[in-house]
């Protein structure tokens, strides 16, 4: 009996852990359930839509895929997340009724910075409107103080990105643009003192 109970607990734990990487939801609005999951062997996000006869639509390989990654449901689609110990990002996707494809519509990222939280904060960009919002901090060594940079609001343009076009280069491009804005506004904040 004890052995059966331990086996049952083990199987349930595996189901809970691996079940988080699979999402069952009607994405293409035909009232039939579709499937989205992270393929940890190919390092891709895979979507199977009923309107596409459940043929797999895959992202490009994501080499930086972490153990703490997966997909979760959002109101209008799904979100792919990839978290590390001190940083992470999220990418929102939804079905585009005009193109009949899964489209990237938003990205966000966070960082805790180094040991003194220099460079900590978060940002997001709406790819449909191009609106970028960043809330970042830097550490002032002379004062031994973490200083908040005023909220950065600007436009950040992206071309249309579908799931099959999505790869880590999209995230790295966003991260690079975000870092450039951080350093620019950090410099402005320091010169206003």
Secondary structure, 3 states (H helix, E strand, C coil): CHHHHHHHHHHHHHHHHHHCCEEEECCCCCCCCEEEEEECCCCEEEEECHHHCCCEEECCCCCCCCCEEEEEECCCEEEEEEECCCEEEEEEEEEECCCCEEEEEEEEEEECCCCCCCCCEEEEEECCCCEEEEEEEEEECCCCEEEECCCEEEECCCCCCEHHHCCHHHHHHHHHHHHHHHHHHHHHHHHCC
